[in-house]
Amino acid sequence: MSIKNETAEAILIVLRRIIWWVILGFISFIILIFLFIYSFKFNFEDYKPLKVINELNGITLEQTLSDFLFKNNGFNKEKVIGKDGKEDKSVSFYSNERYFVGFIDQKVQEIDDDCSNLYVGEVGANDIVCRDSSEKILGKYKDKIKVYCGNNNSRFMLAKEYNVAYTLKQNEVVKIQVSKNISLDKSWIDCKDYKL
């Protein structure tokens, strides 16, 4: 009987070790799958190609004024006074609590997002949204963006080739501007030449 007991104990020990190795192998396999998925997602986002930006959160450049007003509620017209003191009919601006949209000849020419409040699911411009940091912008655009310095230690990051500019304060995006002809205000200076 003792040989049968010893054989049974040996078989039990071998079965326990096999079960233990199967459990460890399964756990290791699950961990490897999560690591693979995480690294794939991380690498995919890093190498996503830059796009020329022609829209921002549903507002599209070259969209007609009638389509814009049909699709977007809550915008009010801003008065534009020309040099002659009369209202300029060829240029118009509409704004709400967050966006400022400029029209020339009744087509969207400029979209300004002042980042006053965030919405769930925003895609922003080339995956850069309000409150992102300068490091994220520089990591995304690399050498395809110019950085300018301004008053109050703010930054203006211009990617003219992609129709987009970002204004940052305290290392957070506070404004996103989309336009085919982004103009640079004279108050912004190349950061290499900027002195406090």
C-alpha positions, 0 to 999 in steps of 0.5 A: 500500500505504501508504494501506491500512496507514494505513487499517488503523492508523486502524481499529485505533486507533478499535477500541482506543478503542471497546474501552477506552470499553466496558471503562470503561463496564462497570466504571463500571456495576458500581461504580454497581450496588454503590453503589446496593445499598449505599445501599439496604441502608443506608437500608432498615435506617435506616428499618425501623420499630420494633416492640413487642418480645414475644420475645427470641431465641426466648423469647416473652412470655406463653409458658406454662411448659410450652412454655418448658421444652419448647423451651428446654434447660438452664434451672434453677429459682430459688427465690423466697421470699415475705415470709412466708418460704415459697416463692411458687408464683405467681412463678417464675424460670428461668435458664441461663448467659445468660438469666433468665426470670420467670413469673407464673401460669406465663406468661413476664412478663420476659426478661433477657439478660445478654449473657454470650456472643454467638450467631451470627444473633441479631436482638436487640430492634429490631435492637439486640444485645449489645455495640451502642453507645448511638449505635446505640440513639439512632439507632434510637429517636431521641426514643422512648427515655429515658436514665438514669444510674447507678453506675459511669458506666452507662446504662439506656435505656428504651423503655417503649412498645416493652417493652424496656430496655438496660443499657450499660457503657463504651458497650456493651449488657451487658443487654437486658430485655423485659417489658410492665411494665419497672420502673425501679430507684431507683438510676437517675436521669435523666441531666439530673439526674445528677452525679458 
